[in-house]
Each structure stands twice: as structure tokens, then as C-alpha cells.
Amino acid sequence: MAKPLLKEIEVPVFIAQGKKDGIVPPKSADFLYEEITYKEKERYFSDEAKHLICHSDDSEELFEKVKIFLDK
């Protein structure tokens, strides 16, 4: 249901994805990035993260990336 609405997004978007996520495949982040046509978007992949990306061993890197994105 949400797929047709992705092209209508008109706010900055940060997409974070764990490469070891066993629930949501990493290609989903690529799909979202390509479908969202708004120019202010960023994609981040964590090499260590599983599904709970905020609890991964490299979460500090994610938090820093999010902070930089929000500060723009």
C-alpha cells in the first residue's frame, strides 16, 4: 500500500539498514532510495547491524550519521 506514496515524499529522508538484518533485506534500503524522488535523501548501511540497528556494535557511527543529517 505504501509503495505508490514513496514518490510523493517531500521531506528529507535518512534510510538506515543493517547488512546482517535477517528480517528486512538490505536491498529494501536500495529500493526505498530509488523510489523516493525527493533530492534530500541519504542511505546508510551498517556492516554489523541486524534488525535492531540502534543496538548494534557500531551504533555510535549510525547516531553520528543521523546527527549530521539532521544538522543540515
N, CA and C of each residue as an Amber inpcrd file, in Angstrom:
protein
   216
   0.8180000  -1.2020000   0.0000000   0.0000000   0.0000000   0.0000000
   0.8580000   1.2610000   0.0000000   2.0340000   1.1970000   0.6240000
   2.8720000   2.3900000   0.7500000   3.6930000   2.6870000  -0.5050000
   3.9550000   1.6780000  -1.3070000   4.8290000   1.8660000  -2.4750000
   4.4350000   3.0450000  -3.3600000   3.1640000   3.2100000  -3.7240000
   2.8060000   4.3340000  -4.5950000   3.0340000   5.7010000  -3.9320000
   3.0640000   5.7360000  -2.6260000   3.2100000   7.0040000  -1.9140000
   4.6660000   7.4580000  -1.7840000   5.6110000   6.5780000  -2.0390000
   7.0200000   6.9290000  -1.8740000   7.4330000   8.0930000  -2.7660000
   6.8930000   8.1670000  -3.9510000   7.2290000   9.2410000  -4.8830000
   6.6470000  10.5840000  -4.4420000   5.7380000  10.5660000  -3.4930000
   5.1120000  11.7920000  -3.0010000   5.8370000  12.3960000  -1.7940000
   6.8390000  11.7300000  -1.2820000   7.5690000  12.2350000  -0.1130000
   8.2880000  13.5200000  -0.4850000   8.0870000  14.5470000   0.3320000
   8.6910000  15.8570000   0.0800000   9.3770000  16.4020000   1.3190000
  10.0230000  15.5370000   2.0550000  10.8130000  15.9110000   3.2310000
  12.1200000  15.1300000   3.1690000  13.1800000  15.6510000   3.7930000
  14.4410000  14.9050000   3.8110000  14.2690000  13.5160000   4.4360000
  14.9800000  12.5340000   3.8830000  14.8390000  11.1440000   4.3100000
  16.2120000  10.5400000   4.5840000  16.3490000   9.8980000   5.7430000
  17.5570000   9.1440000   6.0900000  17.1440000   7.6800000   6.1930000
  17.7710000   6.8350000   5.4000000  17.4610000   5.4050000   5.3790000
  18.6380000   4.6610000   5.9920000  18.3870000   3.9240000   7.0540000
  19.4310000   3.1450000   7.7210000  19.0920000   1.6680000   7.6090000
  20.0890000   0.8630000   7.2750000  19.8700000  -0.5680000   7.0660000
  21.0550000  -1.3690000   7.5700000  20.7720000  -2.4360000   8.2970000
  21.8120000  -3.3640000   8.7270000  22.0450000  -4.4190000   7.6590000
  23.3000000  -4.6460000   7.3360000  23.6200000  -5.6420000   6.3110000
  23.3780000  -7.0680000   6.7850000  23.2910000  -7.2730000   8.1030000
  23.0540000  -8.6070000   8.6540000  21.6100000  -8.7860000   9.1180000
  20.7280000  -7.8980000   8.6830000  19.3180000  -7.9540000   9.0590000
  18.6810000  -9.1810000   8.4160000  18.1570000 -10.0760000   9.2390000
  17.5230000 -11.2880000   8.7440000  16.0420000 -11.1250000   8.4890000
  15.5000000  -9.9490000   8.7940000  14.0660000  -9.7070000   8.6210000
  13.8130000  -8.8210000   7.4000000  14.5300000  -7.7020000   7.3200000
  14.3980000  -6.7800000   6.1800000  15.6850000  -6.8620000   5.3610000
  15.6200000  -7.3520000   4.1380000  16.8400000  -7.4930000   3.3390000
  17.4410000  -6.1320000   2.9750000  18.7770000  -6.0580000   2.8980000
  19.4380000  -4.7950000   2.5570000  18.9650000  -4.1670000   1.2500000
  18.5150000  -4.9830000   0.3130000  18.0360000  -4.4180000  -0.9540000
  16.8040000  -3.5280000  -0.7490000  16.1450000  -3.6700000   0.3860000
  14.9880000  -2.8130000   0.6800000  15.4020000  -1.3530000   0.8110000
  16.5740000  -1.1090000   1.3990000  17.0770000   0.2630000   1.5210000
  17.3540000   0.8470000   0.1430000  17.9130000   0.0300000  -0.7330000
  18.1700000   0.4890000  -2.1040000  16.8570000   0.8020000  -2.8260000
  15.8700000  -0.0420000  -2.6220000  14.5540000   0.1780000  -3.2370000
  13.9620000   1.5070000  -2.7760000  13.9670000   1.7360000  -1.4640000
  13.4270000   2.9870000  -0.9320000  14.1780000   4.1900000  -1.4930000
  15.4870000   4.0890000  -1.5200000  16.3120000   5.1930000  -2.0100000
  15.9760000   5.5260000  -3.4650000  15.7700000   4.5190000  -4.2650000
  15.4600000   4.7440000  -5.6820000  14.0290000   5.2390000  -5.8880000
  13.1030000   4.7620000  -5.0970000  11.6950000   5.1260000  -5.2700000
  11.3810000   6.5190000  -4.7370000  12.0730000   6.9350000  -3.6980000
  11.8530000   8.2760000  -3.1430000  12.5660000   9.2600000  -4.0630000
  11.8150000  10.1200000  -4.6830000  12.3930000  11.0300000  -5.6710000
  12.8500000  12.3550000  -5.0780000  12.5010000  12.6200000  -3.8340000
  12.9420000  13.8540000  -3.1790000  14.4670000  13.8550000  -3.1250000
  15.0840000  14.9890000  -3.4490000  16.5380000  15.0440000  -3.6170000
  17.3200000  14.9390000  -2.3130000  16.7480000  15.4030000  -1.2120000
  17.4590000  15.3650000   0.0630000  17.2160000  14.0110000   0.7350000
  18.0870000  13.0790000   0.3870000  17.9660000  11.7400000   0.9600000
  19.3600000  11.1550000   1.1320000  19.4650000  10.2720000   2.0920000
  20.7460000   9.6320000   2.3710000  20.4940000   8.1940000   2.7810000
  21.4180000   7.3480000   2.4060000  21.3170000   5.9220000   2.7110000
  22.5600000   5.5300000   3.5030000  22.3540000   4.7790000   4.5820000
  23.4540000   4.3240000   5.4290000  23.3240000   2.8200000   5.6480000
  24.4110000   2.1060000   5.4280000  24.4460000   0.6650000   5.6920000
  25.4170000   0.3860000   6.8280000  24.9590000  -0.3610000   7.8010000
  25.8210000  -0.8080000   8.8890000  26.3050000  -2.2150000   8.5660000
  27.6150000  -2.4050000   8.6030000  28.1800000  -3.7320000   8.3310000
  27.8600000  -4.7190000   9.4480000  27.6520000  -4.2260000  10.6580000
  27.4700000  -5.0850000  11.8310000  26.0150000  -5.3050000  12.2390000
  25.1330000  -4.3900000  11.8870000  23.7750000  -4.4030000  12.4300000
  22.8990000  -5.5070000  11.8690000  22.0640000  -6.0160000  12.7760000
  20.9840000  -6.9190000  12.3980000  19.7140000  -6.0710000  12.3510000
  18.5800000  -6.6390000  12.7390000  17.3220000  -5.9060000  12.6180000
  17.2280000  -4.7270000  13.5910000  17.7460000  -4.8620000  14.7850000
  17.6960000  -3.7790000  15.7690000  18.9460000  -2.9180000  15.6290000
  18.9830000  -2.1170000  14.5850000  20.1750000  -1.3800000  14.1810000
  20.6970000  -0.4440000  15.2660000  19.8210000   0.1010000  16.0830000
  20.2530000   1.0200000  17.1490000  20.9670000   0.3040000  18.2880000
  20.9140000  -1.0060000  18.3000000  21.5580000  -1.7930000  19.3550000
  22.7750000  -2.5630000  18.8400000  23.2500000  -2.2130000  17.6660000
  24.3900000  -2.9250000  17.0880000  25.7020000  -2.4100000  17.6830000
  26.7690000  -3.1660000  17.4610000  28.0830000  -2.7840000  17.9870000
  28.6020000  -1.4860000  17.3780000  28.1420000  -1.1480000  16.1890000
  28.5980000   0.0810000  15.5390000  27.5200000   1.1750000  15.5410000
  26.6290000   1.1360000  16.5230000  25.5170000   2.0950000  16.5650000
  25.9780000   3.5410000  16.7330000  27.1120000   3.7640000  17.3700000
  27.6010000   5.1350000  17.5370000  27.8500000   5.7980000  16.1810000
  28.3310000   5.0280000  15.2140000  28.5390000   5.5630000  13.8650000
  27.2030000   5.9690000  13.2480000  26.1980000   5.1250000  13.4290000
  24.8580000   5.4430000  12.9330000  24.3500000   6.7290000  13.5740000
  24.4690000   6.8320000  14.8860000  23.9710000   8.0160000  15.5820000
  24.6680000   9.2790000  15.0940000  25.9610000   9.1960000  14.8210000
  26.7040000  10.3430000  14.3160000  26.2080000  10.7270000  12.9150000
  25.9620000   9.7260000  12.0750000  25.4530000   9.9920000  10.7210000
  24.0750000  10.6570000  10.7800000  23.2270000  10.1820000  11.6800000
  21.8920000  10.7680000  11.8330000  22.0070000  12.2110000  12.3140000
  22.8820000  12.4580000  13.2690000  23.0810000  13.8160000  13.7820000
  23.5310000  14.7610000  12.6760000  24.4860000  14.3410000  11.8840000
  24.9670000  15.1650000  10.7670000  23.8340000  15.4320000   9.7900000
  23.0390000  14.4130000   9.4920000  21.9190000  14.5730000   8.5760000
  20.9080000  15.5730000   9.1110000  20.5960000  15.4840000  10.3940000
  19.6130000  16.3910000  10.9990000  20.1270000  17.8210000  11.1100000
  21.4320000  17.9650000  11.2590000  22.0240000  19.2940000  11.3740000
  22.0360000  20.0560000  10.0390000  21.8650000  19.3690000   8.9400000
  21.8970000  20.0370000   7.6120000  20.7060000  20.9500000   7.4330000
